[in-house]
Amino acid sequence: MARIDLTISEKELEGAVRRARERNIIIPTFAQQRDPSKIPARIKEELSKIGLWDITSRNLFRITWKNEPVPFGGGYGGVNYIELPSSLTGVPSNEARSRNRFAR
C-alpha cells in the first residue's frame, strides 16, 4: 500500500504563505474550527456579510460542525447533525433506542 509523504518542503511552504498573504487568505486554525468562540471578532463581522455559498476564503471559517446553517450571514451555534431513522438505514438509531426505552 502506498504511503503519503508528509515531508514539509520549506521552499513550497514559503511560496504558499506568500501567495496566501498576497490574496488576503486567512486560514482558520484547528482550534478555531473546534471552538468557533476563538475566531476573531473581525472575521465573524465579515462573515455576517457573506453568503454561505459565496466563493471567498473567509468561508473557510465556516467549515465546522457548529456552523449556523442559514443561506446568508450565519454565525455559530450547536452541533449540526441529522439522524436517519432505523426504518431508512436498517441499523438502530438513538431515536429508536429512546423510543424503545420508554415503551415498557
The 8 nearest C-alpha neighbors of each residue, nearest first, counted from 0:
[[1, 2, 3, 4, 5, 6, 7, 8],
 [2, 0, 3, 4, 5, 6, 7, 8],
 [3, 1, 4, 0, 5, 6, 7, 8],
 [2, 4, 5, 1, 6, 0, 7, 8],
 [3, 5, 6, 2, 7, 1, 8, 0],
 [6, 4, 3, 7, 2, 8, 9, 12],
 [7, 5, 4, 8, 3, 9, 12, 11],
 [8, 6, 9, 5, 12, 11, 4, 10],
 [7, 9, 11, 10, 12, 6, 13, 5],
 [8, 10, 12, 11, 13, 7, 14, 6],
 [11, 9, 13, 8, 12, 14, 15, 7],
 [12, 10, 14, 8, 13, 9, 15, 7],
 [11, 13, 9, 15, 14, 10, 8, 16],
 [12, 14, 16, 10, 11, 15, 9, 17],
 [15, 13, 11, 17, 12, 16, 18, 10],
 [14, 16, 12, 18, 17, 13, 19, 11],
 [15, 17, 19, 13, 18, 14, 12, 20],
 [18, 16, 14, 20, 15, 19, 13, 21],
 [17, 19, 21, 15, 20, 16, 14, 22],
 [20, 18, 24, 16, 22, 21, 17, 23],
 [19, 21, 23, 17, 22, 18, 24, 16],
 [22, 20, 18, 19, 23, 17, 24, 16],
 [21, 23, 19, 20, 24, 18, 17, 25],
 [24, 22, 20, 21, 19, 25, 56, 18],
 [25, 23, 19, 22, 56, 20, 26, 57],
 [24, 26, 23, 27, 56, 57, 19, 20],
 [25, 27, 24, 28, 59, 60, 56, 57],
 [28, 26, 60, 31, 25, 29, 32, 59],
 [27, 29, 31, 30, 32, 26, 33, 38],
 [28, 30, 32, 31, 33, 27, 34, 26],
 [29, 31, 33, 28, 32, 34, 37, 35],
 [32, 30, 34, 35, 28, 37, 33, 29],
 [31, 33, 29, 63, 30, 34, 35, 28],
 [32, 34, 30, 31, 29, 35, 63, 64],
 [33, 35, 31, 36, 32, 30, 37, 38],
 [34, 36, 31, 37, 38, 32, 33, 75],
 [37, 35, 34, 38, 31, 39, 75, 40],
 [38, 36, 35, 31, 34, 39, 30, 32],
 [37, 39, 35, 36, 31, 40, 42, 43],
 [40, 38, 42, 41, 37, 43, 36, 44],
 [39, 41, 43, 42, 44, 38, 45, 37],
 [40, 42, 44, 43, 39, 45, 38, 46],
 [43, 41, 45, 44, 40, 39, 46, 38],
 [44, 42, 46, 40, 45, 41, 47, 39],
 [45, 43, 41, 47, 42, 46, 40, 48],
 [44, 46, 42, 47, 43, 48, 41, 49],
 [47, 45, 49, 43, 48, 44, 72, 42],
 [46, 72, 48, 44, 45, 49, 73, 43],
 [49, 47, 46, 72, 45, 50, 44, 71],
 [48, 50, 46, 72, 47, 71, 51, 53],
 [51, 49, 71, 53, 52, 72, 70, 48],
 [50, 52, 70, 71, 53, 49, 69, 58],
 [51, 53, 50, 54, 70, 58, 71, 49],
 [54, 52, 50, 51, 55, 49, 58, 71],
 [55, 53, 52, 56, 58, 57, 50, 51],
 [56, 54, 57, 58, 53, 59, 49, 24],
 [55, 57, 58, 59, 24, 54, 25, 26],
 [58, 56, 59, 55, 60, 46, 25, 24],
 [57, 59, 60, 61, 56, 55, 51, 62],
 [60, 58, 57, 61, 62, 56, 26, 27],
 [61, 59, 58, 62, 27, 57, 32, 63],
 [62, 60, 58, 59, 63, 66, 57, 32],
 [63, 61, 59, 60, 32, 64, 66, 58],
 [62, 64, 65, 32, 61, 66, 33, 60],
 [63, 65, 78, 79, 66, 62, 80, 77],
 [66, 64, 78, 63, 77, 76, 75, 79],
 [65, 67, 75, 63, 61, 64, 68, 74],
 [66, 68, 75, 73, 74, 76, 69, 65],
 [69, 67, 66, 73, 70, 79, 51, 74],
 [68, 70, 73, 71, 67, 51, 72, 50],
 [69, 71, 51, 50, 68, 72, 73, 52],
 [72, 70, 50, 51, 73, 69, 49, 48],
 [71, 73, 47, 48, 49, 46, 50, 74],
 [74, 72, 67, 69, 71, 47, 68, 75],
 [73, 75, 67, 66, 72, 76, 47, 43],
 [74, 76, 66, 67, 65, 73, 35, 77],
 [77, 75, 65, 67, 66, 78, 74, 79],
 [76, 78, 65, 79, 75, 66, 67, 64],
 [77, 79, 65, 64, 80, 76, 66, 63],
 [80, 78, 64, 65, 77, 66, 81, 67],
 [81, 79, 78, 82, 64, 77, 65, 83],
 [80, 82, 83, 79, 84, 78, 92, 94],
 [83, 81, 84, 80, 92, 94, 93, 85],
 [82, 84, 81, 85, 87, 88, 92, 86],
 [85, 83, 86, 87, 92, 82, 88, 94],
 [84, 86, 89, 88, 87, 90, 91, 92],
 [85, 87, 84, 89, 88, 90, 83, 91],
 [86, 88, 85, 84, 89, 83, 90, 91],
 [89, 87, 85, 90, 86, 84, 83, 91],
 [88, 90, 85, 86, 87, 91, 84, 92],
 [91, 89, 85, 88, 92, 86, 84, 87],
 [90, 92, 85, 95, 89, 93, 96, 84],
 [93, 91, 95, 94, 85, 96, 84, 90],
 [92, 94, 96, 95, 97, 91, 82, 98],
 [93, 95, 97, 92, 96, 98, 84, 82],
 [94, 96, 98, 92, 93, 97, 99, 91],
 [97, 95, 93, 99, 98, 94, 100, 92],
 [98, 96, 100, 94, 95, 99, 93, 101],
 [97, 99, 95, 96, 100, 101, 94, 102],
 [100, 98, 102, 96, 101, 97, 95, 103],
 [99, 101, 97, 98, 102, 96, 103, 95],
 [100, 102, 99, 98, 103, 97, 96, 95],
 [103, 101, 99, 100, 98, 97, 96, 95],
 [102, 101, 100, 99, 98, 97, 96, 95]]
